[in-house]
Amino acid sequence: MNNENKPETRLPRNGKEGFIFLLIVSFISVNTIAPLITGLERGFSKAVYLDTLKVLPIMWVIVMLSVRLIAEPIAGKLTPKFAGQTDGFNARVLLHTLFTVTVMSLWLSIIGTWVGMKQISLQPFENFVRIWPRNFGVAFWIELLIALPVARLAMKTLHARQARKAGGVQ
């Protein structure tokens, strides 16, 4: 039974929870997407992986700032324009994820290359048609199948714990 008055337990309800949600999603994303894309680009080896680990802290900061300042505002404006009144939670999440990952993959296909190469060059623009679709595909499926479900489970667990402390049942 679907109760429309019942608050959504799978999503953050305030700024603190939003930050926790972002930390979870970005940590999983940076630690899976960056090594996978780097491995696809340079080959899978221990040396390549160790090189990738060196840039992950700066990439994590870039990702968190980019999500907050670029991707979320754009996805937040586009999702309601394309989501129908009768669309359910999963449809809205899928649409929002599509917009967020599109923006982030466009942006990080350039910025991520510069950070990984430790220099600003035209290379990401010269290779953009080749690298962006791959980067989008990797990011979209990791977000959809791993990062977002883990973050939603964390929110659901947090909200259930809050409800138990408040004496309610959820």
ZAMARGU-4260 file (C-alpha; in steps of 0.2 Angstrom, whole numbers, plus 5000, padded with zeros to 4 digits):
<rodrens>
0) 5000/5000/5000 | 5007/5017/4995 | 5004/5031/5008 | 5007/5048/4999 | 5008/5057/5016
5) 5021/5046/5022 | 5038/5055/5021 | 5051/5047/5009 | 5064/5037/5019 | 5076/5034/5005
10) 5081/5052/5002 | 5089/5065/5013 | 5077/5076/5022 | 5089/5090/5027 | 5106/5098/5023
15) 5115/5087/5036 | 5108/5071/5028 | 5111/5078/5011 | 5129/5080/5015 | 5130/5062/5021
20) 5121/5056/5006 | 5134/5066/4995 | 5148/5059/5005 | 5143/5041/5002 | 5139/5043/4983
25) 5154/5053/4979 | 5166/5041/4989 | 5159/5026/4981 | 5159/5035/4964 | 5177/5042/4965
30) 5184/5025/4971 | 5176/5015/4957 | 5173/5026/4942 | 5190/5034/4942 | 5201/5018/4943
35) 5189/5009/4931 | 5190/5023/4918 | 5209/5025/4920 | 5211/5007/4918 | 5201/5007/4902
40) 5212/5021/4896 | 5229/5016/4902 | 5227/4997/4905 | 5224/4988/4921 | 5239/4985/4931
45) 5245/4988/4949 | 5256/5003/4944 | 5241/5012/4935 | 5230/5008/4950 | 5243/5016/4962
50) 5244/5031/4951 | 5225/5033/4951 | 5225/5032/4970 | 5237/5047/4971 | 5224/5058/4963
55) 5208/5052/4971 | 5208/5064/4986 | 5208/5079/4975 | 5196/5071/4963 | 5184/5068/4978
60) 5184/5086/4982 | 5182/5091/4964 | 5167/5079/4963 | 5159/5085/4979 | 5160/5103/4974
65) 5155/5099/4956 | 5139/5090/4961 | 5134/5104/4973 | 5138/5118/4962 | 5135/5112/4945
70) 5126/5095/4942 | 5113/5096/4956 | 5107/5114/4951 | 5105/5108/4933 | 5097/5091/4937
75) 5086/5099/4950 | 5079/5111/4936 | 5078/5098/4922 | 5070/5084/4932 | 5053/5093/4936
80) 5052/5098/4917 | 5053/5081/4911 | 5045/5071/4925 | 5026/5068/4923 | 5014/5071/4938
85) 5011/5052/4939 | 5029/5047/4938 | 5034/5037/4953 | 5050/5037/4964 | 5060/5026/4953
90) 5056/5036/4937 | 5061/5052/4945 | 5077/5045/4952 | 5082/5038/4935 | 5078/5054/4927
95) 5088/5064/4940 | 5102/5052/4939 | 5103/5053/4920 | 5104/5072/4921 | 5117/5072/4935
100) 5128/5059/4927 | 5127/5068/4910 | 5133/5084/4918 | 5146/5076/4928 | 5153/5065/4915
105) 5154/5080/4902 | 5163/5090/4915 | 5174/5077/4923 | 5179/5070/4905 | 5189/5086/4904
110) 5193/5091/4922 | 5197/5073/4927 | 5209/5071/4912 | 5218/5087/4917 | 5220/5081/4935
115) 5226/5064/4930 | 5239/5071/4918 | 5243/5085/4931 | 5242/5098/4917 | 5230/5108/4907
120) 5230/5103/4889 | 5219/5101/4874 | 5219/5082/4875 | 5202/5080/4883 | 5194/5090/4869
125) 5204/5081/4855 | 5198/5064/4862 | 5181/5070/4869 | 5170/5060/4856 | 5179/5044/4861
130) 5181/5046/4879 | 5164/5054/4885 | 5152/5040/4879 | 5163/5028/4888 | 5165/5039/4904
135) 5146/5042/4904 | 5142/5023/4903 | 5154/5018/4917 | 5148/5032/4928 | 5129/5030/4924
140) 5129/5011/4929 | 5140/5013/4944 | 5129/5027/4951 | 5113/5017/4946 | 5118/5000/4952
145) 5130/5003/4967 | 5132/5021/4973 | 5114/5027/4974 | 5107/5011/4981 | 5120/5011/4995
150) 5116/5029/4999 | 5097/5026/4999 | 5099/5011/5010 | 5110/5022/5022 | 5096/5035/5022
155) 5082/5022/5025 | 5093/5015/5040 | 5096/5032/5047 | 5077/5037/5046 | 5072/5020/5054
160) 5084/5023/5068 | 5077/5041/5070 | 5059/5034/5070 | 5063/5021/5083 | 5071/5035/5094
165) 5056/5046/5092 | 5045/5031/5097 | 5037/5029/5080 | 5037/5015/5068 | 5044/5016/5050
</rodrens>
